[in-house]
Amino acid sequence: MRPVLIRGLIAGAATTLVAGLGIFAATSASAAAGCRVDYSVNQWNTGFTANVTVTNLGDPISGGWNVTWTFPGNQTVTQGWSATITQSGANVTATNPSWSTSIGTNGTANFGFNANYSGTNTAPATFKLNGTACTGTAPTTPPTTSPTTPPTTPPTTPPTTPPTTPPTSNPPGNKVDNPYAGAKGYVNPEWKAKADAEPGGSRVSNNPTAVWLDRIAAIAGTTGSSSNGSMGLAAHLDAALAQGAGYIQLVIYDLPGRDCAALSSNGELGPNDLPRYKSEYIDPIAAIEGNAKYASLRIINVVELDSLPNLVTNTSGQAGATAMCDTMKANGGYVNGIAYALQKLGAIGNVYNYLDAAHHGWIGWSSNFKPTADLLYQTAVASGSVNNVTGFITDTANYSPVTEPYFNINTTVNGTSVRQSKWVDWNDYVDELTFAQAFRNQLISDGFPASIGMLIDTSRDGWGGPNRPTKASTSTDVNTFVNESRIDRRIHAGNWCNQSGAGLGERPKAAPAAGIDAYVWVKPPGESDGSSSLIPNNEGKGFDQMCDPTYTGNARNGNSMSGALPNAPISGAWFSAQFQQLMANAYPPLS
């Protein structure tokens, strides 16, 4: 028996047709009392992608299910999703995943697989649900000649891998202006379980957070992972439907040479692995997100954090320059990779792409502000259309507050502008809201449509607790005034790793301010930014000194202490001490 562990998807396909549909009423109490199977096939010369939907027409099934069938030819399953599939000869069994053991009356279970074949690809004659045959109309046989409707990207030679054109069942053009408006957000059950296990965690565990797809294996789902969770993309989308969620948030995060300026968030792909990024990462995600099953769900992708701004601020001639950032700027891996992701994902009618736009403490200076906006626009154009971008996100996984209540960029102290203080350091902004609104205006000026909206990640920017200032300082010294007035209690605005004193910020909400689509929790509170010391792992995540509380800094943080919490695990892993701190310092406070 050859097991194939399922929960991912690779491939688009050339043509789609429904291959079978059956109904059967049974009397056995131990089997399904009735069932229907829809078996659809997208095939090419030597392979195909199948999507299987089984409907239970009888009493509810609990405690597990399996679907069995026999291939009439030499079909061989190579990979699948949303079930565990085993094959022995021509006989195939698809068994429920751990997160989906029940099928209610008139409920459905959906799974799929990729397979190879030669000759003809005749559909299975009969499917069984828990041993009961789902019979009825005889399945049809897929054509062995070229389809009458050619694939979107027809291969000129027989492909060795499945075509990568995503399904087109959800045509573009039907998107809403703000995908967060009037919609319930998906609560990741894996994050919720970790939050609920913490004392007081149930106060925040029902907030929607993003699911991070930070490596290829995360698409199918992982076991024994030290970071993030084990559910795959299809599993999360299925769970979102089960919750009745209106939207789900996903972080697309596996560029070649990822995060060229921060070792803790390095990834599995090398600087020249753009082909792998396209075929093994983006294509499978596009195929799953394009499944018509999810057409009613607003799928929100936060695309490739930190990457494009790094090409502006951390290449040669900049204080924070790195050799890897120079490499990624020279080889075009970031721009071409993101353009490809925007093109593939933006073609799906219910998908919304938000590009990362750093934060005010990174690109708030005029030397960085417009060049970053220009690069974002150029990348969107390279995707084929600026309409592949719904909007932008700032402060992702960072700590900059939405507003500084006791001073703004126009404040003067004894005739001296706060811009001259060591903390502000001539930046044009002191908080995220004013920055995000101004950056949106710049993006529109560059050529993006006026319909774009901004997101602000407020998951860790609350800065409440006993150290939060309650009024403006009365000092006449500009540095003292700013330091006593600011609610952002970091040592330096360039500090980004597991910051001591941080708290939960504004809870997720739609349309909180002009030009802002939503406040969101893209970085799930309690997930580490990086390890305090080197921790070997198989996820490509390195050790960055900015996560070491004893580190005395570099040019990017004014040679200041890192301000990081001690004893942190690798990025994405659960960090209980941080979660407890975030709740204690939440602002607005938790009840």
Secondary structure in CASP SS format (residue, H / E / C, confidence):
PFRMAT SS
TARGET T0000
AUTHOR 0000-0000-0000
METHOD secondary structure of the structure
MODEL  1
M C 1.00
R E 1.00
P E 1.00
V E 1.00
L C 1.00
I C 1.00
R C 1.00
G C 1.00
L C 1.00
I C 1.00
A C 1.00
G C 1.00
A C 1.00
A C 1.00
T C 1.00
T E 1.00
L E 1.00
V E 1.00
A E 1.00
G E 1.00
L E 1.00
G E 1.00
I C 1.00
F E 1.00
A E 1.00
A C 1.00
T C 1.00
S C 1.00
A C 1.00
S C 1.00
A C 1.00
A C 1.00
A C 1.00
G E 1.00
C E 1.00
R E 1.00
V E 1.00
D E 1.00
Y E 1.00
S E 1.00
V E 1.00
N E 1.00
Q E 1.00
W C 1.00
N C 1.00
T C 1.00
G E 1.00
F E 1.00
T E 1.00
A E 1.00
N E 1.00
V E 1.00
T E 1.00
V E 1.00
T E 1.00
N E 1.00
L C 1.00
G C 1.00
D C 1.00
P C 1.00
I E 1.00
S C 1.00
G C 1.00
G C 1.00
W C 1.00
N E 1.00
V E 1.00
T E 1.00
W E 1.00
T E 1.00
F C 1.00
P C 1.00
G C 1.00
N C 1.00
Q C 1.00
T E 1.00
V E 1.00
T E 1.00
Q E 1.00
G E 1.00
W E 1.00
S C 1.00
A C 1.00
T E 1.00
I E 1.00
T E 1.00
Q E 1.00
S E 1.00
G C 1.00
A C 1.00
N E 1.00
V E 1.00
T E 1.00
A E 1.00
T E 1.00
N C 1.00
P C 1.00
S C 1.00
W C 1.00
S C 1.00
T C 1.00
S C 1.00
I E 1.00
G C 1.00
T C 1.00
N C 1.00
G C 1.00
T E 1.00
A E 1.00
N E 1.00
F E 1.00
G E 1.00
F E 1.00
N E 1.00
A E 1.00
N E 1.00
Y C 1.00
S C 1.00
G C 1.00
T C 1.00
N C 1.00
T C 1.00
A C 1.00
P C 1.00
A C 1.00
T C 1.00
F E 1.00
K E 1.00
L E 1.00
N C 1.00
G C 1.00
T E 1.00
A E 1.00
C E 1.00
T C 1.00
G E 1.00
T E 1.00
A C 1.00
P C 1.00
T C 1.00
T C 1.00
P C 1.00
P C 1.00
T C 1.00
T C 1.00
S C 1.00
P C 1.00
T C 1.00
T C 1.00
P C 1.00
P C 1.00
T C 1.00
T C 1.00
P C 1.00
P C 1.00
T C 1.00
T C 1.00
P C 1.00
P C 1.00
T C 1.00
T C 1.00
P C 1.00
P C 1.00
T C 1.00
T C 1.00
P C 1.00
P C 1.00
T C 1.00
S C 1.00
N C 1.00
P C 1.00
P C 1.00
G C 1.00
N C 1.00
K C 1.00
V C 1.00
D C 1.00
N C 1.00
P C 1.00
Y C 1.00
A C 1.00
G C 1.00
A C 1.00
K C 1.00
G E 1.00
Y C 1.00
V C 1.00
N C 1.00
P H 1.00
E H 1.00
W H 1.00
K H 1.00
A H 1.00
K H 1.00
A H 1.00
D H 1.00
A C 1.00
E C 1.00
P C 1.00
G C 1.00
G H 1.00
S H 1.00
R H 1.00
V C 1.00
S C 1.00
N C 1.00
N C 1.00
P C 1.00
T C 1.00
A C 1.00
V E 1.00
W E 1.00
L E 1.00
D C 1.00
R C 1.00
I C 1.00
A H 1.00
A H 1.00
I H 1.00
A H 1.00
G C 1.00
T C 1.00
T C 1.00
G C 1.00
S C 1.00
S C 1.00
S C 1.00
N C 1.00
G C 1.00
S C 1.00
M C 1.00
G C 1.00
L H 1.00
A H 1.00
A H 1.00
H H 1.00
L H 1.00
D H 1.00
A H 1.00
A H 1.00
L H 1.00
A H 1.00
Q H 1.00
G C 1.00
A C 1.00
G C 1.00
Y E 1.00
I E 1.00
Q E 1.00
L E 1.00
V E 1.00
I E 1.00
Y C 1.00
D C 1.00
L C 1.00
P C 1.00
G C 1.00
R C 1.00
D C 1.00
C C 1.00
A C 1.00
A C 1.00
L H 1.00
S H 1.00
S H 1.00
N C 1.00
G C 1.00
E C 1.00
L C 1.00
G C 1.00
P C 1.00
N C 1.00
D C 1.00
L H 1.00
P H 1.00
R H 1.00
Y H 1.00
K H 1.00
S H 1.00
E H 1.00
Y H 1.00
I H 1.00
D H 1.00
P H 1.00
I H 1.00
A H 1.00
A H 1.00
I H 1.00
E H 1.00
G C 1.00
N C 1.00
A H 1.00
K H 1.00
Y H 1.00
A C 1.00
S C 1.00
L C 1.00
R E 1.00
I E 1.00
I E 1.00
N E 1.00
V E 1.00
V E 1.00
E C 1.00
L C 1.00
D C 1.00
S H 1.00
L H 1.00
P H 1.00
N H 1.00
L H 1.00
V H 1.00
T H 1.00
N C 1.00
T C 1.00
S C 1.00
G C 1.00
Q C 1.00
A C 1.00
G C 1.00
A C 1.00
T C 1.00
A H 1.00
M H 1.00
C H 1.00
D H 1.00
T H 1.00
M H 1.00
K H 1.00
A H 1.00
N H 1.00
G C 1.00
G H 1.00
Y H 1.00
V H 1.00
N H 1.00
G H 1.00
I H 1.00
A H 1.00
Y H 1.00
A H 1.00
L H 1.00
Q H 1.00
K H 1.00
L H 1.00
G H 1.00
A C 1.00
I C 1.00
G C 1.00
N C 1.00
V E 1.00
Y E 1.00
N E 1.00
Y E 1.00
L E 1.00
D E 1.00
A C 1.00
A C 1.00
H C 1.00
H H 1.00
G H 1.00
W H 1.00
I H 1.00
G C 1.00
W C 1.00
S H 1.00
S H 1.00
N H 1.00
F H 1.00
K H 1.00
P H 1.00
T H 1.00
A H 1.00
D H 1.00
L H 1.00
L H 1.00
Y H 1.00
Q H 1.00
T H 1.00
A H 1.00
V H 1.00
A H 1.00
S C 1.00
G C 1.00
S C 1.00
V H 1.00
N H 1.00
N H 1.00
V C 1.00
T C 1.00
G E 1.00
F E 1.00
I E 1.00
T E 1.00
D C 1.00
T C 1.00
A C 1.00
N C 1.00
Y C 1.00
S C 1.00
P C 1.00
V C 1.00
T C 1.00
E C 1.00
P C 1.00
Y C 1.00
F C 1.00
N C 1.00
I C 1.00
N C 1.00
T C 1.00
T E 1.00
V E 1.00
N C 1.00
G C 1.00
T E 1.00
S E 1.00
V H 1.00
R H 1.00
Q H 1.00
S C 1.00
K C 1.00
W C 1.00
V C 1.00
D C 1.00
W C 1.00
N C 1.00
D C 1.00
Y C 1.00
V C 1.00
D C 1.00
E H 1.00
L H 1.00
T H 1.00
F H 1.00
A H 1.00
Q H 1.00
A H 1.00
F H 1.00
R H 1.00
N H 1.00
Q H 1.00
L H 1.00
I H 1.00
S H 1.00
D H 1.00
G C 1.00
F C 1.00
P C 1.00
A C 1.00
S C 1.00
I C 1.00
G E 1.00
M E 1.00
L E 1.00
I E 1.00
D E 1.00
T C 1.00
S C 1.00
R C 1.00
D C 1.00
G C 1.00
W C 1.00
G C 1.00
G C 1.00
P C 1.00
N C 1.00
R C 1.00
P C 1.00
T C 1.00
K C 1.00
A C 1.00
S C 1.00
T C 1.00
S C 1.00
T C 1.00
D C 1.00
V H 1.00
N H 1.00
T H 1.00
F H 1.00
V H 1.00
N H 1.00
E H 1.00
S H 1.00
R C 1.00
I C 1.00
D C 1.00
R C 1.00
R C 1.00
I C 1.00
H C 1.00
A C 1.00
G C 1.00
N C 1.00
W C 1.00
C C 1.00
N C 1.00
Q E 1.00
S C 1.00
G C 1.00
A C 1.00
G C 1.00
L C 1.00
G C 1.00
E C 1.00
R C 1.00
P C 1.00
K E 1.00
A E 1.00
A E 1.00
P E 1.00
A E 1.00
A C 1.00
G C 1.00
I E 1.00
D E 1.00
A E 1.00
Y E 1.00
V E 1.00
W C 1.00
V C 1.00
K C 1.00
P C 1.00
P C 1.00
G C 1.00
E E 1.00
S C 1.00
D C 1.00
G C 1.00
S C 1.00
S C 1.00
S C 1.00
L C 1.00
I C 1.00
P C 1.00
N C 1.00
N C 1.00
E C 1.00
G C 1.00
K C 1.00
G C 1.00
F C 1.00
D C 1.00
Q H 1.00
M H 1.00
C H 1.00
D C 1.00
P C 1.00
T C 1.00
Y C 1.00
T C 1.00
G C 1.00
N C 1.00
A H 1.00
R H 1.00
N H 1.00
G C 1.00
N C 1.00
S C 1.00
M C 1.00
S C 1.00
G C 1.00
A E 1.00
L C 1.00
P C 1.00
N C 1.00
A C 1.00
P C 1.00
I C 1.00
S C 1.00
G C 1.00
A C 1.00
W E 1.00
F C 1.00
S H 1.00
A H 1.00
Q H 1.00
F H 1.00
Q H 1.00
Q H 1.00
L H 1.00
M H 1.00
A H 1.00
N C 1.00
A C 1.00
Y C 1.00
P C 1.00
P C 1.00
L C 1.00
S C 1.00
END
